């Protein structure tokens, strides 16, 4: 007689499934949530019960928020999707070749910058391009002959810089002041920096290497041009070998470039959170916009982002007899004056004069006062290098009245090196120069720094 069949053992649940099967409700949801999206997807294969728990869209809403800063079920191109689980899957398919923490960081950067532009500078927001595809980045790398840093690739996956120069002069003039990096103006020197689109990066980088090939100073480097000024030349280069961002000086033909971000902050691609010079530079620029360190100003009839600092310690402020003076400077390594002997560093400075409430002198209030002369003391380190007295400012004698907008003017000064400072005073008369209402009085200009900053814009 044949032996009776032996009972077959029950199949063992997938690893981790047995313990989880015993959990109920909130406890199970908490464990799956803490396990993360990839583990949740794996647990869904263990049993029907775990598949139902791991498929809860409230769970995937949390994964989308935590991993991607995604708060609506949208695809990377903005399309609405049926669920957060679908959204997570689509994002992973698009950006799974990058570390998700870096994807989240870059997404937050662009969302925050676009939000600031929408509220404060909508005309510049309209110049931003849609992101490029992974295939377009690969094509650009093939054209250049080297790889781009991971953070820079991601930056361009989300936004392909700004609209490029066109063949139409009128259109270029309309857009020239709309650089999202911004700039400064003094005398006839206008700088306004735009973030270049990928196709322009490739074209201008190849042209740069052709132009400087004979000098040989850049032949062994992997540089790309990522941002340029549309007025006077000012060019920013990303070195794809050391991930540092550089700005070209007036001596660029001799290979002179200056680092734009602290070297200690740059992390290579093989780390969990790589960060190159371009990402760090853009994030610092956004912080300055958000905290009011730099603001929108008028240039004739157009608005632009002014890089002259508006807050301490880079911007100083002093009030004398009701007259307020604010002062700050920017480093301008691209200016031709930097070529002069003994003038290695050129700084542009901005002076803002106003009477917020009233001009008061000897207990008497005046509705206006007018500038007559200036006195500047310019120091390099601890040595006075210039002590200047003169009438007016840039040929003007501004009349200040109570409550009017600031009178703003810009000028510049060279220094042998960094650091330095400027301080001084203005002489005003109550009323007008043509009809003084009291004795002249001095208005203090608090010392403001002249230095090569950690971040150069």
C-alpha positions in Angstrom: 0.0 0.0 0.0 1.3 3.4 -0.9 2.2 5.8 2.0 -0.2 8.6 2.6 0.8 12.0 1.2 2.8 14.2 3.6 1.4 17.7 4.3 3.2 20.4 2.5 4.6 23.3 4.6 3.1 26.7 4.3 5.1 29.1 2.1 7.1 31.6 4.2 6.2 35.2 3.8 8.7 37.6 2.2 11.4 38.8 4.5 10.0 41.3 6.9 6.4 40.4 6.0 5.8 38.0 8.8 6.3 40.6 11.6 4.5 43.3 9.7 1.4 41.1 9.1 0.8 41.1 12.9 0.6 44.9 13.0 -2.6 46.8 12.8 -3.8 50.2 11.4 -1.7 53.1 12.5 1.3 51.0 13.7 1.6 49.3 10.2 1.2 52.7 8.4 3.9 54.2 10.6 6.4 51.4 10.0 5.9 51.5 6.2 6.2 55.3 6.2 9.5 55.1 8.1 10.8 52.4 5.8 10.6 54.7 2.8 9.3 54.5 -0.7 11.5 51.8 -2.1 10.8 49.5 0.9 7.1 50.2 0.6 7.2 49.1 -3.1 9.0 45.9 -2.1 6.6 45.1 0.8 3.7 45.4 -1.6 4.9 42.2 -3.2 4.8 40.2 0.1 1.1 39.8 0.6 -2.3 41.1 -0.3 -2.7 42.9 3.0 0.7 44.6 2.8 0.0 45.5 -0.8 -3.1 47.3 0.3 -1.3 49.1 3.1 1.7 50.1 1.0 -0.6 51.3 -1.8 -2.5 53.8 0.4 -2.2 57.2 -1.4 -1.9 59.1 1.8 1.4 57.2 2.3 2.6 58.2 -1.1 1.6 61.8 -0.5 4.1 61.7 2.4 6.8 60.1 0.3 6.3 62.7 -2.4 6.6 65.5 0.1 9.6 64.1 2.0 11.6 62.9 -1.0 10.6 65.3 -3.8 9.0 68.4 -2.1 6.0 67.5 -4.2 2.7 68.6 -2.7 0.3 67.8 -5.6 0.1 64.7 -7.8 1.9 66.3 -10.8 4.4 65.0 -13.3 7.7 67.0 -13.8 6.1 68.7 -16.8 3.2 69.9 -14.7 0.6 67.3 -15.9 -2.0 66.2 -13.4 -1.7 62.5 -12.5 -4.3 60.2 -10.9 -2.5 59.7 -7.6 0.6 60.5 -5.6 1.8 57.0 -6.1 1.7 57.5 -9.9 3.5 60.9 -9.4 6.3 59.3 -7.4 6.7 56.6 -10.1 6.9 59.2 -12.9 9.4 61.4 -11.0 11.5 58.4 -10.3 11.5 57.4 -13.9 12.6 61.0 -14.9 15.2 61.6 -12.2 16.1 58.2 -10.7 19.6 58.6 -12.1 20.2 61.4 -9.6 20.3 61.3 -5.8 16.8 62.1 -4.7 17.9 64.5 -1.9 19.7 66.5 -4.6 16.6 66.4 -6.9 14.5 67.7 -4.0 17.0 70.5 -3.3 17.2 71.7 -6.9 13.4 71.5 -7.2 13.0 73.7 -4.1 15.6 76.2 -5.4 13.8 76.7 -8.7 10.3 76.8 -7.1 11.5 79.4 -4.6 13.3 81.6 -7.2 10.3 81.5 -9.5 8.0 82.4 -6.6 10.2 85.4 -5.7 10.4 86.5 -9.4 6.6 86.1 -9.7 6.0 88.5 -6.8 8.9 91.0 -7.4 10.1 90.7 -10.9 7.5 89.0 -13.2 9.0 90.4 -16.4 12.2 88.4 -15.7 10.2 85.3 -14.8 8.9 85.2 -18.4 12.5 84.8 -19.7 13.0 81.4 -18.0 13.0 78.4 -20.3 11.5 75.0 -19.6 14.0 72.3 -18.5 15.9 70.1 -21.0 15.8 66.4 -21.3 18.5 63.9 -20.2 19.1 63.3 -23.9 19.8 67.0 -24.5 22.3 67.0 -21.7 24.0 63.9 -23.1 24.2 65.6 -26.5 25.7 68.8 -25.0 28.3 66.7 -23.2 29.1 64.9 -26.4 29.6 68.3 -28.2 31.8 69.6 -25.3 33.8 66.4 -25.0 33.4 66.2 -21.2 30.8 65.5 -18.5 28.9 68.2 -16.6 28.7 68.1 -12.8 25.7 66.4 -11.4 24.1 69.5 -9.8 24.5 71.5 -12.9 22.8 68.8 -15.0 19.9 68.8 -12.6 19.6 72.6 -12.6 19.2 72.5 -16.4 16.8 69.5 -16.2 14.4 71.8 -14.2 15.1 75.1 -16.1 17.1 75.7 -19.2 18.4 79.1 -18.1 17.0 82.3 -19.8 16.1 83.2 -23.3 19.2 83.7 -25.4 20.2 86.7 -27.5 18.2 87.0 -30.6 18.9 88.4 -34.1 16.7 91.4 -33.3 18.5 94.4 -31.6 15.3 95.9 -30.3 14.3 92.7 -28.6 17.8 92.3 -27.1 17.6 95.8 -25.7 14.2 95.1 -24.2 15.6 92.0 -22.4 19.1 93.2 -21.5 18.1 94.4 -18.0 16.2 91.2 -17.1 19.1 89.0 -16.1 18.1 86.9 -13.0 21.6 87.4 -11.5 21.4 91.2 -12.0 24.1 93.8 -12.1 25.2 97.3 -11.4 25.7 100.6 -13.2 28.3 103.4 -12.7 29.1 106.0 -15.3 29.0 104.2 -18.7 29.7 100.8 -17.2 26.6 98.6 -17.2 26.6 95.0 -16.1 23.5 92.7 -16.1 24.1 89.0 -15.9 21.8 86.4 -17.5 21.9 82.6 -16.9 22.7 81.0 -20.2 20.6 78.3 -21.8 22.3 75.0 -22.6 22.5 75.5 -26.3 24.2 78.9 -25.8 26.6 77.4 -23.2 27.8 74.9 -25.9 28.1 77.5 -28.6 29.8 80.2 -26.5 32.1 77.7 -24.8 33.3 76.3 -28.2 33.8 79.8 -29.5 35.8 80.7 -26.3 38.2 77.8 -26.8 38.7 78.7 -30.5 39.4 82.3 -29.5 41.9 81.5 -26.8 43.5 78.4 -28.4 46.7 80.1 -29.4 47.3 81.5 -25.9 47.3 77.9 -24.6 46.2 79.0 -21.0 42.9 77.2 -21.2 43.7 74.2 -23.4 43.8 71.7 -20.5 40.7 72.9 -18.7 37.0 71.7 -18.9 35.4 75.1 -18.7 31.8 76.1 -19.7 30.4 79.6 -19.9 27.2 79.5 -17.7 26.4 83.2 -17.3 27.2 86.4 -19.1 26.4 90.1 -19.1 24.4 91.5 -22.0 25.9 95.0 -21.7 29.6 95.3 -20.8 31.4 91.9 -20.9 31.4 89.9 -17.7 31.6 86.1 -17.9 31.2 83.3 -15.4 32.8 79.9 -16.0 32.1 76.6 -14.4 35.1 74.3 -14.3 33.7 70.8 -14.8 36.9 69.3 -13.4 37.0 70.9 -9.9 33.3 72.0 -9.9 34.3 75.6 -9.0 32.6 78.6 -10.5 34.9 81.4 -11.7 34.5 85.0 -13.0 36.8 86.2 -15.7 38.8 89.4 -14.9 39.9 92.1 -17.3 43.1 90.0 -17.7 41.1 86.9 -18.8 43.4 86.6 -21.9 46.2 85.9 -19.5 44.2 83.2 -17.8 43.1 85.3 -14.8 39.9 84.1 -13.2 38.7 84.4 -9.6 36.7 81.8 -7.7 33.1 82.8 -7.0 32.2 80.5 -4.1 34.1 79.2 -1.0 36.1 76.2 -2.1 35.4 74.4 1.2 31.7 74.1 0.3 32.1 72.3 -2.9 31.4 68.5 -2.7 32.3 66.1 -5.5 29.7 64.0 -7.4 30.4 60.8 -5.5 28.9 62.1 -2.3 25.3 61.7 -1.1 24.7 65.5 -1.6 27.0 66.8 -4.3 27.1 70.5 -4.7 29.1 72.4 -7.3 29.9 76.1 -7.6 26.9 76.9 -9.8 24.4 75.4 -7.4 26.0 77.1 -4.4 26.2 80.4 -6.2 22.6 80.4 -7.3 21.3 79.4 -3.9 23.3 82.2 -2.2 21.9 84.7 -4.8 18.4 83.5 -3.9 19.0 84.0 -0.2 20.1 87.6 -0.9 17.0 88.3 -2.8 14.8 86.7 -0.1 16.4 88.5 2.8 16.5 91.9 1.1 20.3 92.1 0.8 19.8 93.0 -2.9 16.6 94.5 -4.4 15.0 95.7 -7.5 16.0 99.2 -8.7 15.1 101.4 -11.6 17.4 102.1 -14.5 15.8 105.0 -16.4 12.4 103.4 -17.2 13.4 99.8 -16.7 13.6 97.6 -13.5 16.6 95.4 -12.8 18.1 93.4 -9.9 20.8 95.6 -8.4 23.8 93.9 -6.8 24.6 96.8 -4.5 24.0 95.5 -1.0 21.0 97.1 0.9 21.6 95.6 4.4 24.3 95.6 7.0 27.2 94.8 7.3 27.9 95.3 3.6 25.6 98.4 3.5 26.2 101.1 6.2 23.8 103.8 7.3 24.2 107.1 9.2 21.8 109.9 10.1 23.0 113.4 10.7 20.6 116.3 11.4 17.8 114.4 9.7 19.8 113.5 6.6 20.2 109.8 6.0 23.1 108.4 4.1 23.3 104.7 3.0 26.4 103.4 1.3 27.7 100.1 -0.1 30.1 98.7 -2.8 30.5 95.9 -5.3 33.7 94.3 -6.6 34.1 94.8 -10.4 37.0 92.7 -11.6 36.0 93.0 -15.2 36.5 96.8 -15.4 39.3 98.1 -17.5 40.6 100.4 -14.7 41.8 97.2 -13.0 44.6 97.1 -15.5 46.2 100.4 -14.2 49.4 100.1 -12.2 48.6 100.1 -8.5 44.9 99.5 -9.2 44.4 95.7 -9.0 41.0 95.9 -7.5 38.2 98.2 -8.8 35.1 98.8 -6.7 31.9 100.5 -7.7 30.0 102.2 -4.8 26.4 103.4 -4.4 25.4 106.3 -2.2 21.7 106.9 -1.2 20.7 110.2 0.3 17.3 111.1 1.8 15.5 113.1 4.5 13.0 110.6 5.9 11.2 113.1 8.2 12.8 116.6 8.4 16.2 118.3 8.3 16.8 119.7 11.8 19.6 122.1 12.7 19.9 123.9 16.1 16.4 123.0 17.0 15.0 124.5 13.7 13.2 122.2 11.2 13.8 122.7 7.4 11.7 121.2 4.7 14.7 120.9 2.3 18.5 120.9 2.2 21.0 120.9 -0.7 24.3 119.2 -1.1 27.3 121.5 -1.7 30.4 119.4 -1.4 32.0 116.1 -0.5 34.9 114.8 1.4 36.2 111.2 0.9 38.8 109.2 2.8 39.7 106.0 1.1 41.8 103.4 2.9 43.7 100.4 1.8 44.2 98.2 4.8 45.4 100.7 7.4 46.8 103.3 5.0 45.0 106.3 3.6 45.4 106.1 -0.2 43.1 109.0 -1.1 41.8 112.1 0.7 39.5 114.0 -1.7 37.5 117.2 -1.3 35.3 118.5 -4.1 32.1 120.3 -5.0 28.9 118.3 -5.7 28.7 114.6 -6.6 29.1 113.3 -10.2 28.5 116.9 -11.3 25.2 117.3 -9.4 24.0 119.2 -6.3 21.0 117.1 -5.2 18.2 119.0 -3.4 16.6 116.8 -0.7 13.1 117.3 0.5 11.2 115.6 3.3 9.8 112.3 2.4 11.0 112.1 -1.2 12.6 109.0 -2.7 16.3 108.5 -2.1 18.7 110.4 -4.4 21.0 107.6 -5.6 24.4 108.0 -7.4 27.2 105.6 -8.2 30.9 106.1 -8.6 34.0 103.9 -8.4 37.5 103.8 -6.8 40.6 101.6 -7.4 42.7 99.9 -4.7 46.1 98.2 -4.9 44.5 95.1 -3.3 41.8 94.1 -0.9 40.5 94.9 1.7 39.8 98.7 2.1 37.1 101.1 3.1 35.5 104.4 2.3 34.2 107.0 4.7 33.7 110.7 4.7 31.1 113.5 4.8 28.9 115.8 2.7 28.4 119.5 3.3 24.7 120.6 3.1 23.0 123.9 3.4 19.5 124.2 4.8 17.0 125.3 2.1 18.7 125.8 -1.3 22.2 126.8 -2.4 20.6 129.8 -4.2 18.7 130.8 -1.0 20.3 129.4 2.1 18.1 129.3 5.2 20.9 128.6 7.7 24.5 127.7 8.1 26.2 124.8 6.3 26.4 121.5 8.2 28.3 118.3 7.8 26.6 114.9 7.2 28.5 111.8 8.0 29.1 108.9 5.6 29.7 105.8 7.8 32.7 103.7 6.8 31.7 101.0 4.2 33.9 98.0 3.1 35.8 97.5 -0.1 36.7 93.8 -0.2 36.7 90.8 -2.5 33.7 88.9 -1.2 33.3 85.1 -0.6 30.6 85.1 -3.3 31.3 87.1 -6.4 28.3 88.0 -8.6 
